[in-house]
Amino acid sequence: MRQSSSVFYIIFGLILINQTVVGQALTNNNALITITPNSRMTILGGALNNGDLVNEGTLSVSGDWMNVDFYDPRAGVFILDGAASQNFAHNAQDIFQLRVSGGGEKRVTTDVQIIDTLDFVDGLVTTESGVTLQILTGGAVIGGSDISHVNGLLFHNGLGSKYYPVGKNGNFRPVELTNVTGTNPMVGFEVFEPNPDPQVPFNLLAVSDTRYWQMTTRSGTYDGSPILVKVGADENLGPDAQATDLALTSTDQLGTIFFSLGQASFTGSLLDGEVTSIQPAVNQYYALGIEGFAEERTLYVPNALSPAAANPEDRVVKVYGEQIIDTDFIFRIYNRWGKIVYETNSFTEANTVGWQGATSANEEEIMGVYQYTLSGRFASGNVFKRNGSITVIR
């Protein structure tokens, strides 16, 4: 085994056979470098490949890497081992095994394809906008942690289980598609913080505004897969959140309603756990949510009516809600002098017929503002009380 320490400026060619060489920098100027099995080349600084480099052993680089010509990956290991920030420009070529170590940030500035393994030991991988970092069909990802993950977009090719060790702002929030189906799909994920103004449907109690995951299908046909994500303590899911009610939610447009994909399984706790969806992930955006019926949000009384309105629903005031029972229900409407002009103890009547702007003698009330009081119970036993005003427009 031979060792050396120098600046490598390769012009005529270099073949490493059962050797370990260490250099401060590397410049390959139109020559052929071959790293054979059981050989290792360690570059403590930056490296420029402006020739042909065949890697059947191990190539370790601690500084910037720029490949402007040809890199033949064979079955070689490529290690990004810098303690400081490294730029990684690989000229849209393949790497057999890529290992992330050293602790420094690795900035991927050109497309790169991983044939066999992407191994996270220590250090963040940041992909620049528009750059494609992808694991080819048959490849795998190892590791992932708060200190070592992809800060950006990562793609996987092919079917079956696909793991995405993504994160943002030092928060490791990996995703797994547990059973990808389709035809040669190339699917990617990236995580973002925060989740801007997610809207919550009636069958959910909360949707996290802390973060969301974005799925991108670059090529092929993706037919869906259950989705698994990591749960952390910083999700804003309310004080009454229960692990049994945790679910994945999804939408195709941020700032709109996130719909539940259900909970097929849950492990761990709300402080550190994993949840898998029942329904397949087929939309673009995903966030964590809490399932449960939000009774109060279903309760609604319109604030105006007009007997001449084109829409029949605008000619009447009804009480809208879900899971409301008749027990203790009372809806009253008063004129300006405090006289009751409408009263019912039946939610069904208030919900289907309502008040049409007339007294009990079917005399039309004059234009103006009327007050109402509303009270009752939900099927859960929870009590509600409301009051407000209704404007009659003629």
Rosetta blueprint (number, residue, H / E / L):
1 M L
2 R L
3 Q L
4 S L
5 S E
6 S E
7 V E
8 F E
9 Y E
10 I E
11 I L
12 F L
13 G L
14 L E
15 I E
16 L E
17 I L
18 N L
19 Q L
20 T E
21 V E
22 V E
23 G E
24 Q E
25 A E
26 L E
27 T E
28 N E
29 N E
30 N E
31 A E
32 L E
33 I E
34 T E
35 I E
36 T L
37 P L
38 N L
39 S L
40 R E
41 M E
42 T E
43 I E
44 L L
45 G L
46 G L
47 A E
48 L E
49 N E
50 N E
51 G E
52 D E
53 L E
54 V E
55 N E
56 E L
57 G L
58 T E
59 L E
60 S E
61 V E
62 S L
63 G L
64 D L
65 W E
66 M E
67 N E
68 V L
69 D L
70 F E
71 Y E
72 D E
73 P L
74 R L
75 A L
76 G L
77 V E
78 F E
79 I E
80 L E
81 D L
82 G L
83 A L
84 A L
85 S L
86 Q E
87 N E
88 F E
89 A E
90 H L
91 N L
92 A L
93 Q E
94 D E
95 I E
96 F E
97 Q E
98 L E
99 R E
100 V E
101 S L
102 G L
103 G L
104 G L
105 E L
106 K E
107 R E
108 V E
109 T L
110 T L
111 D L
112 V E
113 Q E
114 I E
115 I E
116 D E
117 T E
118 L E
119 D E
120 F E
121 V L
122 D L
123 G L
124 L L
125 V E
126 T E
127 T E
128 E L
129 S L
130 G L
131 V L
132 T L
133 L E
134 Q E
135 I E
136 L L
137 T L
138 G L
139 G L
140 A E
141 V E
142 I E
143 G E
144 G L
145 S E
146 D L
147 I L
148 S E
149 H L
150 V E
151 N E
152 G L
153 L L
154 L E
155 F E
156 H E
157 N E
158 G L
159 L L
160 G E
161 S E
162 K E
163 Y E
164 Y E
165 P L
166 V E
167 G E
168 K E
169 N L
170 G L
171 N E
172 F E
173 R L
174 P L
175 V E
176 E E
177 L E
178 T E
179 N E
180 V E
181 T E
182 G E
183 T E
184 N E
185 P E
186 M E
187 V E
188 G E
189 F E
190 E E
191 V E
192 F E
193 E L
194 P L
195 N L
196 P L
197 D L
198 P L
199 Q E
200 V L
201 P L
202 F L
203 N L
204 L E
205 L E
206 A E
207 V E
208 S L
209 D L
210 T L
211 R L
212 Y E
213 W E
214 Q E
215 M E
216 T E
217 T E
218 R E
219 S E
220 G E
221 T E
222 Y E
223 D E
224 G E
225 S L
226 P L
227 I E
228 L E
229 V E
230 K E
231 V E
232 G E
233 A L
234 D L
235 E L
236 N L
237 L L
238 G L
239 P L
240 D L
241 A L
242 Q L
243 A H
244 T H
245 D H
246 L E
247 A E
248 L E
249 T E
250 S E
251 T E
252 D L
253 Q L
254 L L
255 G L
256 T L
257 I E
258 F L
259 F E
260 S E
261 L E
262 G E
263 Q L
264 A L
265 S E
266 F E
267 T E
268 G E
269 S L
270 L L
271 L L
272 D E
273 G E
274 E E
275 V E
276 T E
277 S L
278 I L
279 Q L
280 P L
281 A L
282 V L
283 N L
284 Q L
285 Y E
286 Y E
287 A E
288 L E
289 G E
290 I E
291 E E
292 G L
293 F L
294 A L
295 E H
296 E H
297 R H
298 T H
299 L L
300 Y E
301 V L
302 P L
303 N L
304 A E
305 L E
306 S L
307 P L
308 A L
309 A L
310 A L
311 N L
312 P H
313 E H
314 D H
315 R H
316 V L
317 V E
318 K L
319 V L
320 Y E
321 G L
322 E L
323 Q L
324 I E
325 I E
326 D E
327 T E
328 D E
329 F E
330 I E
331 F E
332 R E
333 I E
334 Y E
335 N L
336 R L
337 W L
338 G L
339 K L
340 I E
341 V E
342 Y E
343 E E
344 T E
345 N L
346 S L
347 F H
348 T H
349 E H
350 A H
351 N H
352 T H
353 V L
354 G L
355 W E
356 Q L
357 G L
358 A E
359 T L
360 S L
361 A L
362 N L
363 E L
364 E E
365 E L
366 I L
367 M L
368 G E
369 V E
370 Y E
371 Q E
372 Y E
373 T E
374 L E
375 S E
376 G E
377 R E
378 F E
379 A L
380 S L
381 G L
382 N L
383 V E
384 F E
385 K E
386 R E
387 N E
388 G E
389 S E
390 I E
391 T E
392 V E
393 I L
394 R L
